[in-house]
Amino acid sequence: MSDQQFDVIVIGAGPAGYVAAIRAAQLGLKTACVDDFTGKDGKQALGGTCLNVGCIPSKALLDSSRQFWNISHNFPVHGISVEGAKVDMGTFIGRKDKIVKQFTGGIAQLFKANKVTAFYGKGKLLKGNQVEVTGKDGSKQTLAATNVILASGSVPIELPFAKFDGKAIVDNAGALDFTEVPRRLGVIGAGVIGLELGSVWKRMGAEVTVLEALPDFLGAADADIAKIALKEFTKQGLQIKLGAKVSKAEVKKDGVYLSYTDKEGEQSLVVDKLLVAVGRRAYTDGLLAEDTGVRLDERGRIVVDEHNHTGVDGVWAIGDAVRGPMLAHKGSEEGVAVAEWIAGKAGHVNLDTVPWVIYTEPEIAWAGKTEKQLKDEGVPYKVGTFPFAAIGRAVAMNEAIGQVKVIAHAETDRILGVHMVGPGVSELIAECVVAMEFKGSSEDLARIVHAHPTLSEAVHEAALSVDKRAIHKG
Ligand code: NAI
C-alpha cells in the first residue's frame, strides 16, 4: 500500500530530474521528486551533480582562477602590473560553495512555487509504478504514481588500480575542494573534466600533468579544433601526455607514485594529488527492483525509445542514465519533453544539435558532425574557417586565438556542423545551434547582419568562407 499517490514521481533532482518535475507541475500534474544528495551543510541539496559538484562549482573556480592567472599573464600586456598577488584559499573555495548553495536553494524555492513535493532519500522503482523512498535514517515509505521518471544520473568511473580515497586520489568532487594548491597534480584522462579542472589548478600555480590513454587529443572534437586547443594548453604549461597507459598509482606518504607506458616506454611520475577523470557511467545502483521490467543496455544505461520511454507502462528515463551525451542541457530538454508527453502534448528533443562546450581557455564548442564523421559517412561537404586573429574585438581583448569552422553540405549548403575554439565560443555556438535546428544553410548565416565589432563576426566570416567570400581573409 502506498502512502501517497502522485501523477508523476521523478527519481533524481539533477538538471534532468528537477526540470522534468517543474515542467510536469506547470502542466497541472501532481508531482514529487526524490533525491538523496546531501550538501555541505548536512541537508538535502537539490540540483544533482551539475549544481553540487559539476557544471556550476567548476565554472566558479574556472572564473576565480582565470582572474588570478590574468594578473600575471594578461595584465602586463595592458601595461598593468600587480606586485605580490596572492590567493586566500578559504575565499576561493568559499565563493564557490556560496554559489552552489544559492542555486540548490533556488531549486527548493522553485519546487515550492510550483508545488513539487521534494522527498529526501534514495528512490527505488518497484513493480506497478511504486517508488520506495529510504530516508537517511533508514526509514522507508512507499509512494505511487501514474508515471515515474528515472533521472538518476551518472557517477565517475573508477580505475581498479587508482581507487578514489577522497584525499590523494580524487574525482571531480574532490578536485573542487582542495584546501591548498597541490604542488604537483596528476590527471588521468584528457577529457572534459580533466581539462577543465586541470586548467583551474594550473592557473593557481600547480604543476599539472595529464595522462591520456588514447593517441589522439580530444577525439570527439573536430581534429583541427583539437590541434589548436592542444597547442594552446601546452603553451599554458599543461603537460599533456598522449598514448599514456597508466598501470599503477600507489599512495605513499610523500605523494602518489604513478607508473605508465607511452611510446617511449616505461615512465613514472610522482604527484601530490591525482584526479581520475576517465568518464562517467550511468548510475542505477539500487534504483530498480528486480521485477520492474526496466532493462539496462550493455553499458548499464537504462534502455529507452526515442521518446525516453522504457517500454514499461508509465516508466520513463532521462539524462545521463540513458543513451546520448552526458550533458546537463540534454537531460533538461529530455525532462521537459517527457513531462509534455505525459501531459499529452508534443515534446521535442533533437539529439543531433546538442551543443558541446569545454570551458577551458580558449573555450571549445561544437554542434553537429565533424569532418571525420562526414568522411566516414560518405557525405559530401564544404568547409569555411575564420581565425579570431582577424577579428578586431578579439585582438582588442588580447584573446585572438583559435578559429570558427562551418561545415555545410556540398550540394544543399545545409549546415552539418560548426566547430570552434577561441574566446567566448561557449556563447557563439548558440546561434549556430539555432541555425541548425531551423535546418539553415551557411548562406543563411552569411546573410545575417552581425554586430561590429563582436566575436560573432568570426561565425559570420566562417559562414561566408564556405563559399570563399570571407571579406577579411587573404
Ligand atoms: P570524458 O569522456 O570527457 O573523458 C575521459 C577521457 O579519459 C577520455 O579522453 C578517455 O580516452 C580517457 N581515458 C579513459 N580511460 C583512461 C585510462 N585508463 N587512462 C588514461 N586515460 C583514459 O570524461 P570526463 O572528463 O570524466 O567527463 C565525464 C562526462 O562529464 C563527460 O562525458 C561529459 O559529458 C560530462 N562533463 C561535461 C562538461 C561540460 O559540458 N563542459 C564538464 C564536465 C563533465
Residues whose N, C-alpha, C, O or C-beta is under 5 A from the ligand:
A	BS01	NAI	I188 G189 A190 G191 V192 I193 G194 L211 E212 A213 L214 A244 V246 A277 V278 G279 R280 M326 L327 V357 I358 Y359
